Amino acid sequence: MTMIAMFLKELDQEAVSTRKMLSIVPDDKFNWQPHPKSMTVLTLAKHIIELPSWVGLALTTSELDFATTPYEPLKINSTTELLEVFEKNIEDAKAHLLAASEEQLNENWTLRNGDTIYSTTPKSETIRHAYCQIVHHRAQLGVFLRLLDIPIPGCYGPSADEMGLF
């Protein structure tokens, strides 16, 4: 299996679990945060839905420089909008992967803020990192939702809620 085929398969698999988690985010809890140093539910969910766009970013550019490309937060007003943007970004990631070559995955990609370089890695590692971030922040969102006493869907099998445990 090629790396691109593996990335496409994993994107599809992780999108299922991520979609389930995003779909249970209550609109009325967008501003909730478990601790003053934590993100709000909405900020965390927006980060999750943006991460698939890093596939296209990695494949079509050689770097992201925060000094010249300031972050513009998405304006999201509902869980429905969260899911719409997520689906758009998943489809965009798939399209970029389908148009990519295996050779492109070996090209370097840099994350920087002006002269400060955070990382320079092959584009394949940038994509892998974005996928890991999706999983990591999805789990973080699950903890936030658990603290709000919202039943959590299973990701890699049934959750305690789905099995009627506890």
C-alpha positions as MATLAB code, in Angstrom:
seq = 'MTMIAMFLKELDQEAVSTRKMLSIVPDDKFNWQPHPKSMTVLTLAKHIIELPSWVGLALTTSELDFATTPYEPLKINSTTELLEVFEKNIEDAKAHLLAASEEQLNENWTLRNGDTIYSTTPKSETIRHAYCQIVHHRAQLGVFLRLLDIPIPGCYGPSADEMGLF';
ca = [
       0.000    0.000    0.000;
       1.323    3.448   -0.863;
       1.644    6.180    1.734;
      -1.083    8.150   -0.008;
      -3.430    5.164    0.120;
      -2.626    4.721    3.833;
      -3.272    8.415    4.506;
      -6.606    8.241    2.671;
      -7.679    5.134    4.590;
      -6.707    6.618    7.952;
      -8.416    9.923    7.149;
     -11.658    8.075    6.415;
     -11.368    5.990    9.591;
     -10.602    8.895   11.903;
     -13.270   11.079   10.287;
     -15.936    8.610   11.466;
     -14.936    8.929   15.133;
     -14.328   12.658   14.894;
     -17.706   13.227   13.255;
     -19.440   11.315   16.080;
     -17.669   13.393   18.734;
     -18.319   16.715   17.020;
     -21.998   15.889   16.489;
     -22.657   15.755   20.244;
     -21.141   19.146   21.064;
     -24.036   21.170   22.492;
     -24.399   24.686   21.095;
     -25.240   26.002   24.553;
     -21.884   24.795   25.954;
     -19.623   26.448   23.361;
     -18.164   28.866   25.915;
     -17.617   26.272   28.654;
     -14.074   25.433   29.692;
     -12.930   23.074   32.446;
     -10.170   25.392   33.653;
      -9.161   29.014   32.961;
      -6.026   27.767   31.145;
      -8.072   25.383   28.958;
      -9.617   26.190   25.613;
     -13.371   26.614   25.462;
     -15.389   23.786   23.931;
     -15.857   25.874   20.768;
     -12.182   26.818   20.438;
     -11.188   23.168   20.812;
     -13.835   21.966   18.349;
     -12.787   24.619   15.806;
      -9.185   23.493   16.112;
     -10.234   19.908   15.431;
     -12.225   20.805   12.315;
      -9.332   22.893   10.937;
      -6.700   20.177   11.281;
      -7.666   18.226    8.113;
      -6.901   21.398    6.125;
      -3.234   20.922    7.037;
      -3.096   18.094    4.476;
      -3.678   20.528    1.613;
      -1.475   23.131    3.265;
       1.407   20.674    3.487;
       0.962   19.409   -0.061;
       0.608   22.813   -1.745;
       3.128   24.925    0.171;
       6.648   24.610    1.521;
       5.962   26.354    4.808;
       3.612   28.188    7.110;
       5.032   31.369    8.584;
       2.827   32.781   11.335;
       4.647   36.124   10.988;
       3.307   36.595    7.457;
       0.131   34.513    7.688;
      -1.684   35.480   10.875;
      -4.324   33.086   12.179;
      -7.897   34.082   11.415;
     -10.319   32.200   13.694;
     -13.360   30.643   12.080;
     -16.747   32.053   12.925;
     -18.926   29.124   13.958;
     -22.370   29.544   15.513;
     -23.696   25.990   15.751;
     -22.787   22.334   15.863;
     -24.271   22.050   12.382;
     -21.736   24.602   11.127;
     -18.919   22.716   12.898;
     -19.859   19.564   11.018;
     -20.248   21.382    7.682;
     -16.744   22.864    7.900;
     -15.321   19.524    9.069;
     -16.848   17.709    6.061;
     -15.544   20.383    3.683;
     -12.040   20.065    5.140;
     -12.120   16.252    4.988;
     -13.141   16.342    1.314;
     -10.462   18.936    0.600;
      -7.820   16.771    2.293;
      -8.901   13.751    0.238;
      -8.772   15.746   -2.998;
      -5.243   16.954   -2.217;
      -4.086   13.451   -1.336;
      -5.582   12.023   -4.542;
      -3.775   14.690   -6.584;
      -0.444   14.218   -4.774;
       2.513   12.066   -5.690;
       4.500    9.846   -3.384;
       7.566   11.967   -4.202;
       5.859   15.095   -2.831;
       5.550   13.412    0.544;
       9.354   13.423    0.865;
       9.691   17.178    0.275;
      10.400   19.299    3.347;
       7.796   21.512    4.965;
       8.594   24.173    7.575;
       6.522   25.634   10.392;
       7.894   28.968   11.554;
       7.231   32.347   13.060;
       9.583   34.662   11.224;
      13.142   33.622   12.053;
      11.997   31.121   14.674;
      11.686   27.697   13.078;
       9.469   25.290   15.004;
      10.023   22.333   12.714;
      11.181   21.247    9.292;
       9.946   17.781    8.384;
       8.966   15.849    5.283;
       5.429   16.604    4.148;
       4.469   13.042    5.078;
       5.409   13.769    8.707;
       3.451   17.024    8.619;
       0.361   15.096    7.517;
       1.007   12.394   10.142;
       1.335   15.121   12.798;
      -1.978   16.690   11.730;
      -3.678   13.286   12.050;
      -2.171   12.779   15.509;
      -3.405   16.208   16.514;
      -6.942   15.314   15.392;
      -6.903   12.188   17.575;
      -5.319   13.992   20.520;
      -7.733   16.924   20.501;
     -10.729   14.659   19.857;
      -9.824   12.807   23.059;
      -9.464   16.130   24.848;
     -12.934   17.109   23.607;
     -14.231   13.785   24.928;
     -12.934   14.675   28.390;
     -14.586   18.102   28.186;
     -17.892   16.503   27.178;
     -17.572   13.835   29.884;
     -17.155   16.618   32.457;
     -20.411   18.074   31.114;
     -22.027   14.652   31.705;
     -22.627   14.091   27.997;
     -22.507   10.392   26.961;
     -19.428    9.752   24.850;
     -19.500    7.719   21.621;
     -16.931    4.997   21.124;
     -14.027    5.577   18.774;
     -12.289    2.211   18.413;
     -15.036    0.137   19.976;
     -17.990    0.831   22.220;
     -17.620    3.422   24.975;
     -18.614    2.812   28.601;
     -21.769    4.815   27.856;
     -22.687    2.625   24.883;
     -22.085   -0.530   26.915;
     -24.184    0.737   29.816;
     -21.253    0.593   32.224;
     -21.088    2.650   35.392;
];
